[in-house]
């Protein structure tokens, strides 16, 4: 059996697996944006496999290569959109409703424009007019710039998947983070492959074999994903708000100590004000309460309605600072002092959290709160007859 026949089987297996994964997700959560992003990624992955049959035609027997003609432009554009799709997917799953930055959408549009139609313009007109020495400039514009953007998008996807990994209170979503990080290695390798192809740093004869090794590793990861998809609560891996469809009887009952443990957590936060401890982690709180860490995560997520431990800390810390900002007696106290007293290690994360929760800056909140208090009518005493 030739190596190229083995590669053909690997390509076929990869296509089948991505179709199974995307179809299963669309069935489990047909209205969720993440499901459609996964379907988009599946389409892009198939386009990547198909386009490689033309890109590396010079390294394989004719019966294994394919010439697509004008369709190749669409295949190439689709596969190069994979980094954008993965970035959107990681933001959708891990940023908990946070608005996607518009400037990133602008950069994504720029990448698509540079890929096509600018790439077509360069090939059809500019290159024919330029001298042979101008060819590197065309490669820089048409290949290196979009590849750099792809690397940026992939890096942001990795950052969002890694950020707050330990603070994530949703067990299934932590599994999703790990799986996506494995798949992201393949997307980064796609960018490196593109840079190596046009820069000449990697021999052309070796690049196809490297490409297929990456595909084979992705097949193994996707096999694990398909195996995990046998669960009935699949949608919960992309959205913690989605409840499993299993019967209530199948859900394990909560221990009798649950209510007491939840109250212990609340007491630690509200009475002891342990949130003031700088750098407090889930593990630190678990040790303080002598509760297993996995159980503490479940208690906070399922009974206090927080998906992220940092969100829990922000909730209590910002509430304390807001109370201080409303107090005229503390007008002379700097905001930084209030933030440090509440448990923040610096002003920057405090300002971000405050504006996200209160939709205004601490200074604006202090001014408006005290203006409202000053303009409110004084309470009058009444005598009940």
VOPAGU-2260 file (C-alpha; in pm, 1 decimal, decimal comma):
REM VOPAGU-2260
SITE   aa  ch    i         X         Y         Z
SITE  UNK   A    0       0,0       0,0       0,0
SITE  UNK   A    1     149,3     335,6    -105,4
SITE  UNK   A    2     185,5     623,4     135,1
SITE  UNK   A    3     -39,5     835,6     -84,7
SITE  UNK   A    4    -321,7     585,1     -55,7
SITE  UNK   A    5    -283,5     600,7     323,1
SITE  UNK   A    6    -297,3     978,7     303,9
SITE  UNK   A    7    -617,0     956,0      97,6
SITE  UNK   A    8    -776,6     739,8     368,0
SITE  UNK   A    9    -666,3     990,9     635,7
SITE  UNK   A   10    -824,2    1275,4     438,4
SITE  UNK   A   11   -1147,1    1079,5     398,0
SITE  UNK   A   12   -1155,4     992,4     768,6
SITE  UNK   A   13   -1098,9    1356,9     860,2
SITE  UNK   A   14   -1383,7    1473,8     635,5
SITE  UNK   A   15   -1623,0    1215,5     777,7
SITE  UNK   A   16   -1532,7    1301,3    1136,4
SITE  UNK   A   17   -1578,4    1678,2    1095,4
SITE  UNK   A   18   -1916,7    1616,6     934,1
SITE  UNK   A   19   -2020,1    1389,9    1222,7
SITE  UNK   A   20   -1906,2    1644,0    1482,3
SITE  UNK   A   21   -2075,2    1941,0    1317,1
SITE  UNK   A   22   -2394,2    1745,5    1248,5
SITE  UNK   A   23   -2411,6    1621,7    1605,3
SITE  UNK   A   24   -2364,9    1973,1    1745,8
SITE  UNK   A   25   -2630,6    2119,5    1515,7
SITE  UNK   A   26   -2868,0    1846,9    1630,2
SITE  UNK   A   27   -2791,4    1905,9    1999,7
SITE  UNK   A   28   -2811,0    2287,9    1987,2
SITE  UNK   A   29   -2955,1    2395,9    1651,0
SITE  UNK   A   30   -3007,4    2760,5    1751,9
SITE  UNK   A   31   -2680,5    2821,3    1931,7
SITE  UNK   A   32   -2422,7    3035,6    1744,9
SITE  UNK   A   33   -2140,6    2804,7    1855,3
SITE  UNK   A   34   -2300,4    2512,0    1671,4
SITE  UNK   A   35   -2303,6    2706,1    1346,0
SITE  UNK   A   36   -1947,1    2821,5    1400,0
SITE  UNK   A   37   -1846,2    2457,3    1443,5
SITE  UNK   A   38   -2027,4    2376,3    1117,9
SITE  UNK   A   39   -1839,1    2662,0     948,5
SITE  UNK   A   40   -1511,4    2523,1    1082,4
SITE  UNK   A   41   -1603,1    2179,5     947,9
SITE  UNK   A   42   -1664,4    2327,8     603,0
SITE  UNK   A   43   -1333,3    2516,0     618,0
SITE  UNK   A   44   -1151,0    2200,3     723,6
SITE  UNK   A   45   -1289,4    2007,3     428,0
SITE  UNK   A   46   -1187,7    2290,1     195,1
SITE  UNK   A   47    -837,5    2276,2     341,2
SITE  UNK   A   48    -809,1    1903,5     271,5
SITE  UNK   A   49    -943,1    1940,4     -81,6
SITE  UNK   A   50    -723,7    2237,7    -172,3
SITE  UNK   A   51    -412,1    2051,6     -56,9
SITE  UNK   A   52    -474,6    1806,2    -341,5
SITE  UNK   A   53    -394,7    2089,7    -583,9
SITE  UNK   A   54    -131,5    2269,6    -375,5
SITE  UNK   A   55      84,5    1959,4    -341,0
SITE  UNK   A   56       4,4    1803,6    -678,0
SITE  UNK   A   57     374,8    1807,2    -768,0
SITE  UNK   A   58     453,0    1571,4    -475,8
SITE  UNK   A   59     194,1    1301,4    -546,7
SITE  UNK   A   60      94,7    1069,5    -832,7
SITE  UNK   A   61    -158,4    1221,0   -1078,8
SITE  UNK   A   62    -439,1     990,5    -964,1
SITE  UNK   A   63    -425,9    1147,1    -615,5
SITE  UNK   A   64    -414,2    1512,3    -722,7
SITE  UNK   A   65    -708,4    1731,7    -824,1
SITE  UNK   A   66    -719,3    2043,9   -1040,1
SITE  UNK   A   67   -1012,0    2265,5    -937,4
SITE  UNK   A   68    -982,7    2554,5   -1177,8
SITE  UNK   A   69   -1175,2    2864,7   -1067,1
SITE  UNK   A   70   -1330,5    2682,8    -770,3
SITE  UNK   A   71    -989,2    2678,0    -605,2
SITE  UNK   A   72   -1026,8    3046,6    -515,1
SITE  UNK   A   73   -1331,3    2966,0    -300,7
SITE  UNK   A   74   -1160,8    2666,5    -140,3
SITE  UNK   A   75    -856,4    2875,5     -57,4
SITE  UNK   A   76   -1064,9    3159,5      86,4
SITE  UNK   A   77   -1266,2    2916,7     300,9
SITE  UNK   A   78    -966,1    2738,5     449,4
SITE  UNK   A   79    -792,0    3068,6     525,8
SITE  UNK   A   80   -1103,4    3179,3     717,1
SITE  UNK   A   81   -1052,2    2898,1     970,3
SITE  UNK   A   82    -861,6    3118,6    1214,6
SITE  UNK   A   83   -1142,5    3376,6    1211,3
SITE  UNK   A   84   -1403,0    3106,0    1275,2
SITE  UNK   A   85   -1202,3    2956,4    1562,2
SITE  UNK   A   86   -1150,2    3300,2    1716,3
SITE  UNK   A   87   -1526,4    3366,3    1702,2
SITE  UNK   A   88   -1598,6    3022,4    1848,0
SITE  UNK   A   89   -1366,5    3071,1    2147,0
SITE  UNK   A   90   -1510,3    3416,2    2212,9
SITE  UNK   A   91   -1868,0    3285,1    2193,0
SITE  UNK   A   92   -1806,8    2997,0    2434,2
SITE  UNK   A   93   -1567,5    3148,9    2685,9
SITE  UNK   A   94   -1642,7    3522,5    2708,0
SITE  UNK   A   95   -1991,6    3482,2    2861,8
SITE  UNK   A   96   -2190,9    3723,4    2648,7
SITE  UNK   A   97   -1917,5    3985,1    2617,0
SITE  UNK   A   98   -1949,5    4187,8    2297,9
SITE  UNK   A   99   -1706,3    4088,3    2024,5
SITE  UNK   A  100   -1455,5    4368,3    1949,0
SITE  UNK   A  101   -1549,2    4547,5    1628,8
SITE  UNK   A  102   -1189,0    4617,9    1536,8
SITE  UNK   A  103   -1131,0    4243,9    1506,3
SITE  UNK   A  104   -1418,5    4220,2    1261,4
SITE  UNK   A  105   -1247,3    4495,0    1063,4
SITE  UNK   A  106    -922,4    4299,9    1057,9
SITE  UNK   A  107   -1109,2    3987,6     948,8
SITE  UNK   A  108   -1264,7    4182,2     660,9
SITE  UNK   A  109    -916,9    4310,7     573,0
SITE  UNK   A  110    -782,7    3956,6     558,2
SITE  UNK   A  111   -1060,7    3844,8     324,9
SITE  UNK   A  112   -1001,8    4149,6     102,7
SITE  UNK   A  113    -628,2    4087,2      82,5
SITE  UNK   A  114    -689,8    3719,8       6,6
SITE  UNK   A  115    -946,1    3798,2    -263,4
SITE  UNK   A  116   -1006,1    4017,7    -462,4
SITE  UNK   A  117    -674,2    4193,0    -400,2
SITE  UNK   A  118    -489,3    3866,7    -455,8
SITE  UNK   A  119    -660,2    3822,0    -789,9
SITE  UNK   A  120    -576,5    4181,2    -889,1
SITE  UNK   A  121    -210,3    4127,5    -802,2
SITE  UNK   A  122    -187,7    3804,6    -999,3
SITE  UNK   A  123    -386,3    3930,8   -1296,9
SITE  UNK   A  124    -239,1    4276,8   -1343,4
SITE  UNK   A  125      26,6    4399,9   -1103,8
SITE  UNK   A  126     262,5    4103,6   -1132,4
SITE  UNK   A  127     247,4    4115,8   -1512,0
SITE  UNK   A  128     348,3    4483,0   -1501,2
SITE  UNK   A  129     617,6    4451,9   -1237,6
SITE  UNK   A  130     966,4    4322,1   -1290,2
SITE  UNK   A  131    1079,9    3988,0   -1155,9
SITE  UNK   A  132    1232,7    4169,2    -858,9
SITE  UNK   A  133     884,5    4290,7    -761,1
SITE  UNK   A  134     754,5    3938,1    -704,4
SITE  UNK   A  135     854,2    3936,0    -332,2
SITE  UNK   A  136     639,0    4246,0    -279,3
SITE  UNK   A  137     337,1    4063,9    -424,8
SITE  UNK   A  138     401,2    3765,6    -195,8
SITE  UNK   A  139     431,7    4000,7     101,8
SITE  UNK   A  140      97,2    4167,6      29,7
SITE  UNK   A  141     -98,0    3862,2     -81,7
SITE  UNK   A  142      46,1    3596,7     149,4
SITE  UNK   A  143     247,6    3728,9     441,0
SITE  UNK   A  144       0,4    3997,4     551,9
SITE  UNK   A  145    -304,0    3764,8     564,0
SITE  UNK   A  146     -89,2    3493,9     725,0
SITE  UNK   A  147      10,9    3738,9     997,9
SITE  UNK   A  148    -358,2    3819,7    1052,9
SITE  UNK   A  149    -437,4    3448,1    1070,5
SITE  UNK   A  150    -167,7    3406,8    1333,2
SITE  UNK   A  151    -317,3    3697,4    1532,0
SITE  UNK   A  152    -666,8    3544,7    1521,8
SITE  UNK   A  153    -534,6    3201,6    1623,2
SITE  UNK   A  154    -335,9    3357,9    1907,6
SITE  UNK   A  155    -646,3    3535,3    2038,6
SITE  UNK   A  156    -837,8    3207,1    2025,1
SITE  UNK   A  157    -561,7    3040,1    2228,4
SITE  UNK   A  158    -563,3    3331,2    2475,3
SITE  UNK   A  159    -939,3    3312,6    2531,4
SITE  UNK   A  160    -925,1    2935,5    2572,2
SITE  UNK   A  161    -646,1    2963,1    2829,4
SITE  UNK   A  162    -767,2    3275,8    3008,9
SITE  UNK   A  163    -943,7    3201,2    3336,7
SITE  UNK   A  164    -904,0    2826,4    3281,9
SITE  UNK   A  165    -861,8    2759,9    3654,3
SITE  UNK   A  166   -1128,0    3014,9    3744,9
SITE  UNK   A  167   -1386,3    2851,6    3516,0
SITE  UNK   A  168   -1642,9    2686,5    3744,7
SITE  UNK   A  169   -1809,9    2483,6    3467,1
SITE  UNK   A  170   -1646,4    2140,7    3443,4
SITE  UNK   A  171   -1773,5    2067,5    3092,3
SITE  UNK   A  172   -1651,9    2400,2    2961,4
SITE  UNK   A  173   -1303,5    2329,5    3096,5
SITE  UNK   A  174   -1307,8    2011,8    2889,1
SITE  UNK   A  175   -1406,9    2219,6    2586,1
SITE  UNK   A  176   -1113,6    2452,9    2651,8
SITE  UNK   A  177    -869,3    2161,0    2649,9
SITE  UNK   A  178   -1014,3    2012,2    2330,4
SITE  UNK   A  179   -1009,8    2342,2    2143,8
SITE  UNK   A  180    -649,6    2403,4    2249,3
SITE  UNK   A  181    -553,5    2071,8    2090,3
SITE  UNK   A  182    -734,6    2164,6    1769,4
SITE  UNK   A  183    -584,0    2513,7    1772,8
SITE  UNK   A  184    -239,3    2360,0    1740,0
SITE  UNK   A  185    -352,7    2239,1    1398,4
SITE  UNK   A  186    -475,8    2584,5    1298,8
SITE  UNK   A  187    -146,0    2744,2    1400,2
SITE  UNK   A  188      38,4    2479,6    1199,8
SITE  UNK   A  189    -177,6    2573,6     898,7
SITE  UNK   A  190     -48,0    2930,8     920,2
SITE  UNK   A  191     310,9    2811,3     963,1
SITE  UNK   A  192     261,0    2581,3     665,8
SITE  UNK   A  193     145,5    2874,1     455,7
SITE  UNK   A  194     441,5    3088,3     559,2
SITE  UNK   A  195     683,6    2804,3     492,7
SITE  UNK   A  196     532,5    2735,0     151,1
SITE  UNK   A  197     580,9    3087,4      18,9
SITE  UNK   A  198     899,3    3176,7     204,4
SITE  UNK   A  199    1082,6    2867,1      88,9
SITE  UNK   A  200    1204,0    2790,3     442,2
SITE  UNK   A  201    1061,9    2437,9     420,6
SITE  UNK   A  202    1138,8    2215,4     117,6
SITE  UNK   A  203     832,2    2169,1     -99,6
SITE  UNK   A  204     882,5    1792,0    -112,2
SITE  UNK   A  205     862,3    1770,6     268,1
SITE  UNK   A  206     572,2    2007,7     325,7
SITE  UNK   A  207     298,3    1771,7     211,0
SITE  UNK   A  208     414,9    1500,3     450,7
SITE  UNK   A  209     420,9    1751,9     736,2
SITE  UNK   A  210      71,5    1863,8     634,4
SITE  UNK   A  211     -59,3    1507,8     643,3
SITE  UNK   A  212      98,4    1439,5     982,2
SITE  UNK   A  213     -91,7    1736,5    1122,3
SITE  UNK   A  214    -412,7    1605,2     963,4
SITE  UNK   A  215    -351,0    1262,0    1116,8
SITE  UNK   A  216    -310,9    1416,3    1462,9
SITE  UNK   A  217    -634,5    1608,7    1413,3
SITE  UNK   A  218    -808,0    1284,2    1321,2
SITE  UNK   A  219    -701,7    1134,7    1654,0
SITE  UNK   A  220    -834,1    1437,9    1842,5
SITE  UNK   A  221   -1160,5    1424,6    1650,7
SITE  UNK   A  222   -1198,7    1055,0    1731,7
SITE  UNK   A  223   -1183,4    1148,1    2099,6
SITE  UNK   A  224   -1441,6    1421,2    2040,0
SITE  UNK   A  225   -1678,0    1180,1    1864,0
SITE  UNK   A  226   -1637,9     933,1    2149,2
SITE  UNK   A  227   -1727,5    1207,5    2398,5
SITE  UNK   A  228   -2030,8    1302,9    2191,6
SITE  UNK   A  229   -2213,3     992,5    2304,9
SITE  UNK   A  230   -2332,3    1195,0    2603,5
SITE  UNK   A  231   -2686,2    1327,7    2620,3
SITE  UNK   A  232   -2586,9    1669,2    2757,9
SITE  UNK   A  233   -2363,3    1759,6    2464,0
SITE  UNK   A  234   -2491,2    2117,2    2434,5
SITE  UNK   A  235   -2367,3    2192,7    2787,0
SITE  UNK   A  236   -2010,5    2171,3    2656,6
SITE  UNK   A  237   -2062,9    2491,6    2456,1
SITE  UNK   A  238   -2310,9    2672,0    2681,7
SITE  UNK   A  239   -2344,1    2611,4    3057,7
SITE  UNK   A  240   -2696,0    2758,8    3045,9
SITE  UNK   A  241   -2817,7    2461,7    2841,2
SITE  UNK   A  242   -2959,1    2200,6    3072,9
SITE  UNK   A  243   -2927,0    1828,5    2992,4
SITE  UNK   A  244   -3231,7    1666,0    2839,3
SITE  UNK   A  245   -3200,5    1358,7    3055,9
SITE  UNK   A  246   -3487,2    1267,7    3284,5
SITE  UNK   A  247   -3482,5    1422,0    3628,5
SITE  UNK   A  248   -3460,6    1076,7    3784,0
SITE  UNK   A  249   -3126,2    1025,4    3615,6
SITE  UNK   A  250   -2977,1    1327,8    3788,6
SITE  UNK   A  251   -2796,0    1239,9    4108,2
SITE  UNK   A  252   -2963,4    1392,6    4414,6
SITE  UNK   A  253   -2776,2    1659,3    4603,4
SITE  UNK   A  254   -2622,5    1555,1    4937,7
SITE  UNK   A  255   -2802,0    1669,8    5250,4
SITE  UNK   A  256   -2506,3    1892,9    5334,2
SITE  UNK   A  257   -2542,0    2102,4    5017,9
SITE  UNK   A  258   -2748,5    2382,0    5172,0
SITE  UNK   A  259   -2516,2    2401,4    5468,9
SITE  UNK   A  260   -2207,5    2411,5    5246,0
SITE  UNK   A  261   -2357,2    2685,7    5029,6
SITE  UNK   A  262   -2426,3    2886,7    5342,5
SITE  UNK   A  263   -2066,3    2835,8    5455,9
SITE  UNK   A  264   -1949,0    2978,1    5124,4
SITE  UNK   A  265   -2179,8    3277,0    5160,3
SITE  UNK   A  266   -2065,1    3335,8    5518,3
SITE  UNK   A  267   -1701,1    3331,3    5411,1
SITE  UNK   A  268   -1777,3    3593,9    5149,3
SITE  UNK   A  269   -2032,2    3809,4    5328,2
SITE  UNK   A  270   -1928,2    3780,9    5693,8
SITE  UNK   A  271   -1556,1    3706,1    5678,4
SITE  UNK   A  272   -1516,4    3905,4    5355,0
SITE  UNK   A  273   -1255,8    3662,5    5233,0
SITE  UNK   A  274   -1285,4    3815,0    4887,5
SITE  UNK   A  275   -1059,6    4094,3    5015,4
SITE  UNK   A  276    -768,4    3847,5    5002,4
SITE  UNK   A  277    -553,8    3945,6    4705,9
SITE  UNK   A  278    -498,7    3664,3    4457,8
SITE  UNK   A  279    -769,8    3446,4    4611,6
SITE  UNK   A  280    -826,5    3131,9    4401,4
SITE  UNK   A  281   -1083,7    2854,3    4404,2
SITE  UNK   A  282    -828,3    2626,4    4564,1
SITE  UNK   A  283    -755,4    2881,4    4838,8
SITE  UNK   A  284   -1123,9    2911,5    4924,2
SITE  UNK   A  285   -1165,4    2532,8    4916,0
SITE  UNK   A  286    -878,5    2490,9    5162,8
SITE  UNK   A  287   -1020,8    2765,8    5383,6
SITE  UNK   A  288   -1361,2    2594,3    5395,4
SITE  UNK   A  289   -1223,2    2236,0    5400,0
SITE  UNK   A  290   -1438,7    2152,7    5097,5
SITE  UNK   A  291   -1302,9    1955,0    4799,6
SITE  UNK   A  292   -1224,2    2191,3    4514,5
SITE  UNK   A  293   -1441,9    2008,6    4258,8
SITE  UNK   A  294   -1737,9    2029,6    4498,3
SITE  UNK   A  295   -1680,7    2398,1    4570,0
SITE  UNK   A  296   -1682,4    2469,3    4196,0
SITE  UNK   A  297   -2012,9    2286,2    4163,0
SITE  UNK   A  298   -2166,4    2467,2    4460,8
SITE  UNK   A  299   -2077,6    2812,6    4331,1
SITE  UNK   A  300   -2189,4    2736,1    3976,3
SITE  UNK   A  301   -2511,2    2545,4    4049,6
SITE  UNK   A  302   -2632,0    2723,4    4364,6
SITE  UNK   A  303   -2486,6    3073,9    4342,1
SITE  UNK   A  304   -2525,2    3112,7    3963,9
SITE  UNK   A  305   -2167,3    3206,0    3879,9
SITE  UNK   A  306   -1980,5    3047,0    3587,7
SITE  UNK   A  307   -1645,1    3200,2    3669,8
SITE  UNK   A  308   -1474,0    3241,7    4006,0
SITE  UNK   A  309   -1338,2    3581,4    3906,2
SITE  UNK   A  310   -1694,2    3694,9    3833,2
SITE  UNK   A  311   -1788,5    3594,2    4187,5
SITE  UNK   A  312   -1499,4    3798,2    4330,0
SITE  UNK   A  313   -1585,0    4098,6    4111,6
SITE  UNK   A  314   -1946,2    4081,2    4233,4
SITE  UNK   A  315   -1852,1    4115,2    4598,5
SITE  UNK   A  316   -1556,2    4349,0    4553,6
SITE  UNK   A  317   -1742,1    4594,5    4329,9
SITE  UNK   A  318   -2040,9    4593,1    4566,6
SITE  UNK   A  319   -1811,0    4693,9    4854,3
SITE  UNK   A  320   -1647,9    4970,0    4652,1
SITE  UNK   A  321   -1987,7    5100,5    4536,5
SITE  UNK   A  322   -2102,4    5129,9    4897,1
SITE  UNK   A  323   -1787,9    5328,9    4977,9
SITE  UNK   A  324   -1831,8    5554,9    4674,4
SITE  UNK   A  325   -2185,2    5638,0    4788,1
SITE  UNK   A  326   -2060,2    5745,9    5131,1
SITE  UNK   A  327   -1985,7    6123,3    5144,5
SITE  UNK   A  328   -1758,6    6062,6    5441,8
SITE  UNK   A  329   -1520,4    5875,0    5211,9
SITE  UNK   A  330   -1501,5    6138,7    4938,6
SITE  UNK   A  331   -1137,9    6204,7    5020,2
SITE  UNK   A  332   -1046,5    5836,6    4993,6
SITE  UNK   A  333    -884,3    5767,3    4654,2
SITE  UNK   A  334   -1050,8    5510,9    4431,0
SITE  UNK   A  335    -725,2    5315,2    4422,4
SITE  UNK   A  336    -731,2    5279,7    4801,3
SITE  UNK   A  337   -1088,4    5150,2    4789,5
SITE  UNK   A  338    -996,6    4903,9    4516,1
SITE  UNK   A  339    -694,2    4770,8    4704,2
SITE  UNK   A  340    -899,0    4738,5    5022,8
SITE  UNK   A  341   -1156,2    4529,4    4836,5
SITE  UNK   A  342    -892,0    4282,6    4716,4
SITE  UNK   A  343    -768,3    4415,1    4382,5
SITE  UNK   A  344    -395,0    4409,2    4323,9
SITE  UNK   A  345    -390,8    4705,1    4084,2
SITE  UNK   A  346    -621,7    4970,0    3941,4
SITE  UNK   A  347    -644,0    4839,0    3581,9
SITE  UNK   A  348    -840,0    4514,9    3647,8
SITE  UNK   A  349   -1059,6    4702,3    3894,5
SITE  UNK   A  350   -1148,6    4971,1    3638,4
SITE  UNK   A  351   -1229,1    4708,0    3374,5
SITE  UNK   A  352   -1448,7    4508,5    3610,9
SITE  UNK   A  353   -1624,0    4817,4    3747,4
SITE  UNK   A  354   -1708,4    4955,5    3404,3
SITE  UNK   A  355   -1828,1    4617,2    3283,0
SITE  UNK   A  356   -2059,7    4569,2    3580,0
SITE  UNK   A  357   -2175,2    4927,2    3639,5
SITE  UNK   A  358   -2152,6    5067,3    3283,1
SITE  UNK   A  359   -1964,3    5373,0    3410,8
SITE  UNK   A  360   -1635,3    5466,4    3570,5
SITE  UNK   A  361   -1589,6    5473,2    3951,5
SITE  UNK   A  362   -1557,2    5852,8    3947,6
SITE  UNK   A  363   -1880,1    5892,8    3749,5
SITE  UNK   A  364   -2055,5    5650,7    3985,1
SITE  UNK   A  365   -1940,9    5846,9    4292,4
SITE  UNK   A  366   -2059,5    6178,9    4147,1
SITE  UNK   A  367   -2398,2    6052,1    4028,4
SITE  UNK   A  368   -2472,4    5856,1    4346,3
SITE  UNK   A  369   -2404,5    6151,7    4571,0
SITE  UNK   A  370   -2591,8    6395,0    4344,7
SITE  UNK   A  371   -2895,8    6168,6    4357,9
SITE  UNK   A  372   -2867,3    6143,2    4738,3
SITE  UNK   A  373   -2843,4    6522,5    4770,2
SITE  UNK   A  374   -3144,5    6587,0    4547,7
SITE  UNK   A  375   -3364,4    6327,1    4718,5
SITE  UNK   A  376   -3628,5    6476,7    4952,6
SITE  UNK   A  377   -3553,7    6443,0    5322,6
SITE  UNK   A  378   -3771,3    6183,1    5497,9
SITE  UNK   A  379   -4054,5    6325,8    5709,8
SITE  UNK   A  380   -4183,8    6175,7    6030,2
SITE  UNK   A  381   -4552,3    6095,6    6044,8
SITE  UNK   A  382   -4769,4    6020,4    6343,7
SITE  UNK   A  383   -5010,3    5736,3    6318,9
SITE  UNK   A  384   -5351,2    5820,2    6459,5
